[in-house]
Amino acid sequence: MGRESELIAIRVLREQGWAYGAWRQRLSYREMARRSKLAADDGGLGYGLSEHLIKQRLDGYRERMRPYLEANAVTARERQIAELDELSRLAQAALAKAAAG
């Protein structure tokens, strides 16, 4: 891989990560395109990306990170189920206590 190709690959990875972070903040593609022009210190990339390119970068990130994202989703679901089970136990105990006394 030539030096220029490596630099392009690094730039694409950076843009993908930035787009995913913006998506996690629930920003619209329009807002992402607007914010991409901001300086990096202000949460942007320092240059503008089109809405279409942002969507491509986000899709690329999701595809590249699919195994990791799926594993995190499963872990999050398991944690939420455990939390709901604990809340259910606490509620049942509170109801039993209220009924008894």
C-alpha positions as CSV (number, residue, x, y, z in Angstrom):
1,M,0.0,0.0,0.0
2,G,1.4,3.4,-1.0
3,R,1.8,6.3,1.4
4,E,-1.1,8.2,-0.2
5,S,-3.4,5.1,0.2
6,E,-2.4,4.7,3.8
7,L,-3.3,8.4,4.5
8,I,-6.6,8.0,2.8
9,A,-7.4,4.8,4.8
10,I,-6.5,6.7,8.0
11,R,-8.7,9.6,7.0
12,V,-11.7,7.3,6.3
13,L,-11.3,5.5,9.6
14,R,-11.2,8.8,11.4
15,E,-14.3,10.0,9.5
16,Q,-16.1,6.7,10.3
17,G,-15.4,7.0,14.0
18,W,-16.5,10.6,14.0
19,A,-19.7,9.8,12.1
20,Y,-20.5,7.0,14.6
21,G,-19.9,9.3,17.5
22,A,-22.2,11.9,16.1
23,W,-24.9,9.3,15.3
24,R,-24.7,8.1,18.9
25,Q,-25.5,11.7,19.9
26,R,-28.6,11.3,17.8
27,L,-27.6,14.0,15.3
28,S,-29.3,14.2,12.0
29,Y,-27.2,13.8,8.8
30,R,-27.8,17.5,8.1
31,E,-26.5,18.4,11.5
32,M,-23.5,16.1,11.2
33,A,-22.7,17.7,7.8
34,R,-22.9,21.1,9.5
35,R,-20.8,20.1,12.4
36,S,-18.1,18.3,10.4
37,K,-16.9,21.8,9.3
38,L,-16.1,22.7,12.8
39,A,-12.6,22.5,14.1
40,A,-11.6,19.3,15.8
41,D,-11.4,21.1,19.2
42,D,-15.0,22.1,18.7
43,G,-16.2,18.6,17.9
44,G,-15.8,18.6,14.1
45,L,-13.4,17.3,11.6
46,G,-12.1,20.6,10.4
47,Y,-13.5,20.1,6.9
48,G,-17.0,19.5,5.5
49,L,-18.5,16.2,4.6
50,S,-21.8,15.8,2.6
51,E,-24.7,14.1,4.2
52,H,-24.3,11.3,1.6
53,L,-20.6,10.7,2.5
54,I,-21.5,10.8,6.2
55,K,-24.0,8.0,5.7
56,Q,-21.4,6.0,3.8
57,R,-18.9,6.5,6.6
58,L,-21.4,5.5,9.2
59,D,-22.4,2.4,7.2
60,G,-18.7,1.5,6.8
61,Y,-18.1,1.8,10.5
62,R,-21.1,-0.4,11.4
63,E,-19.9,-3.0,8.9
64,R,-16.3,-3.0,10.1
65,M,-17.4,-3.0,13.8
66,R,-20.4,-5.4,13.4
67,P,-19.0,-8.3,15.6
68,Y,-18.0,-5.8,18.3
69,L,-21.3,-3.9,18.2
70,E,-23.4,-7.1,18.2
71,A,-21.4,-8.4,21.2
72,N,-22.0,-5.2,23.1
73,A,-25.7,-5.3,22.3
74,V,-26.0,-8.8,23.7
75,T,-24.1,-7.8,26.8
76,A,-26.2,-4.7,27.2
77,R,-29.4,-6.8,26.9
78,E,-28.2,-9.3,29.5
79,R,-27.3,-6.4,31.9
80,Q,-30.8,-4.8,31.4
81,I,-32.5,-8.2,32.0
82,A,-30.6,-8.6,35.2
83,E,-31.5,-5.1,36.3
84,L,-35.2,-5.7,35.5
85,D,-35.1,-8.9,37.4
86,E,-33.7,-7.1,40.4
87,L,-36.3,-4.4,40.2
88,S,-39.0,-7.0,39.9
89,R,-37.7,-8.7,43.1
90,L,-37.6,-5.4,44.9
91,A,-41.1,-4.5,43.8
92,Q,-42.5,-7.9,44.8
93,A,-40.9,-7.6,48.2
94,A,-42.3,-4.1,48.7
95,L,-45.8,-5.3,47.7
96,A,-45.6,-8.3,50.1
97,K,-44.4,-6.0,52.9
98,A,-47.3,-3.6,52.1
99,A,-49.8,-6.4,52.0
100,A,-48.6,-7.8,55.3
101,G,-48.6,-4.6,57.3
